[in-house]
Amino acid sequence: MLSTHYLLICRAILCFGALGAALTGTAYAEKADQDKPVILEAKKVSVNDVRQIYDLSGQVLLIKGSIVVTGENGHIEVDPEGYEYVDVEGSPDTTASFRQRREGPADEFMQGRGAQVNYNAKTEVLTITGDASLKRLLNMQMLDQLRGWKIEYDDVKQYYRVTPPEAAKPEDLPLARAILSPRRKAALEK
């Protein structure tokens, strides 16, 4: 059973993440990405064009507009509406990664890595698990940084969630960490 102190610290960290995301500007994922073709590279690619399922293994690279996903193994499904569901895993030696330019006049990116990266293009939800990290960069300067076992980022709602492992122990603190830039300063620099 987790101690009350531990749960309060985890909740505080998660609230800061959610608060930081709620205070972000109006930049969203690059909308032009929706109309771009998907470019897949890997050592091995298996394609089921009828069911719109693609399995990749070995040095996976997926590019769709400003979205770049890398890893060791990948599985992509495309629904009848044309939305991609991407699941890419790293290997014991490398991590899986995700990078996407955000909509707006500034050079702003979301960039993350972990053991596994899942991206749902329909809901615009990114989930990174296994020693996960996520950064929001503006002109190559870090604005926000999140670390934890699992990070979920909802681009539509502008919401972060950092979750510790289920078997977490109080002595493992901190299990989730957020560094958030003041929004007022970031807005003035744009």
Summary of the structure (lengths in Angstrom):
residues: 190
radius of gyration: 17.3
end to end distance: 45.7
largest distance: 52.9
contacts: 594
relative contact order: 0.18
helix: 18%
strand: 50%
